[in-house]
Amino acid sequence: MFKKLFAGAAVAAAVLFSASLASAASFDFTSGTNRTDGQGAGWHGNISYSVDGISVNATPVGYSSGGQWIRQYDDHGLAVYSGDYCCNVDSNHEVDGWIYGEAVKLTFSEEVYLTSVSFTHVDRDDQFAYRVNGGSWTENISIAGNNPYGFSLPGLKGTVFDIAALDWNDDWKLSGVTVSAVPLPPAVLMFGAALAGLGWFRRRKAAA
C-alpha cells in the first residue's frame, strides 16, 4: 500500500516540479506582438505585455515637473519623453540622462528572476543602472560589449525593476528583457505532492 502511495506522490511531485520550472519569458519591446494595452502607437502613461502567462507593465520614470510618457518604437524599443512646466523639453526620444534622468519601470504580475536586458541605439560610452523593488540604484554599468547584459544566474529576484539612464551623456532604447518564474518552494511542492498522492490512493482504493 505504502509503495503505491509513494509512487503516486513521486509522480505528482515530478509534475509539480516540472510546472514550477516551465515558466520563462522573453519580452520583445521592438514589436507589438505581445502587447495587451491596446493603445496603439504614440506616447502613453504605460504599455503592457504578456508572454507565457507572465505579464509586465512598463511605465516611465523621471524627475521633471511636467511628467513623463513612454512609447514603443517598432524595431527599436521603449523610450521615455520628459518635460516640465517652464522651459525644458526633452527632444531626445530615448531613455536618457540629459536634464532629468529617465528610467523604464517594469512591474511584473508575479515574482520573477530578471536574467537579461537588451538595448538599441547604444553608443560606446552609454551606461545603465538598475534597482529592484524600489531599492538603491546600482553603479553605472557599461552597455557596449555587454548587450544583451546578462545577470548572474538565477538572476535578479523581484517584482519591480527600474532600468535607468542617470548620467547626462547616457541615452538608449530598451529593446527587451528575459525573465524566468521563481520556482515554488520545496515545502509547497511536497505538500502539493502529498495531497495529490493521497487523492490518487483514495481513487485506487475506491476502484478496488
Residue, then its C-alpha position, 0 to 999 in steps of 0.5 A: m500500500f505504502k509503495k503505491l502511495f509513494a509512487g503516486a506522490a513521486v509522480a505528482a511531485a515530478v509534475l509539480f516540479s516540472a510546472s514550477l520550472a516551465s515558466a520563462a519569458s522573453f519580452d520583445f519591446t521592438s514589436g507589438t506582438n505581445r502587447t495587451d494595452g491596446q493603445g496603439a502607437g504614440w506616447h502613453g502613461n504605460i504599455s503592457y505585455s504578456v508572454d507565457g502567462i507572465s505579464v509586465n507593465a512598463t511605465p516611465v520614470g523621471y524627475s521633471s515637473g511636467g511628467q513623463w510618457i513612454r512609447q514603443y518604437d517598432d524595431h527599436g524599443l521603449a523610450v521615455y519623453s520628459g518635460d516640465y512646466c517652464c522651459n525644458v523639453d526633452s527632444n531626445h526620444e530615448v531613455d536618457g540622462w540629459i536634464y532629468g534622468e529617465a528610467v523604464k519601470l517594469t512591474f511584473s504580475e508575479e515574482v520573477y528572476l530578471t536574467s537579461v536586458s537588451f538595448t538599441h541605439v547604444d553608443r560606446d560610452d552609454q551606461f545603465a543602472y538598475r534597482v529592484n523593488g524600489g531599492s538603491w540604484t546600482e553603479n553605472i554599468s557599461i552597455a557596449g560589449n555587454n548587450p544583451y547584459g546578462f545577470s548572474l544566474p538565477g538572476l535578479k529576484g523581484t517584482v519591480f525593476d527600474i532600468a535607468a539612464l542617470d548620467w547626462n551623456d547616457d541615452w538608449k532604447l530598451s529593446g527587451v528583457t528575459v525573465s524566468a518564474v521563481p520556482l515554488p518552494p520545496a515545502v509547497l511542492m511536497f505538500g502539493a505532492a502529498l495531497a495529490g498522492l493521497g487523492w490518487f490512493r483514495r481513487r485506487k482504493a475506491a476502484a478496488 
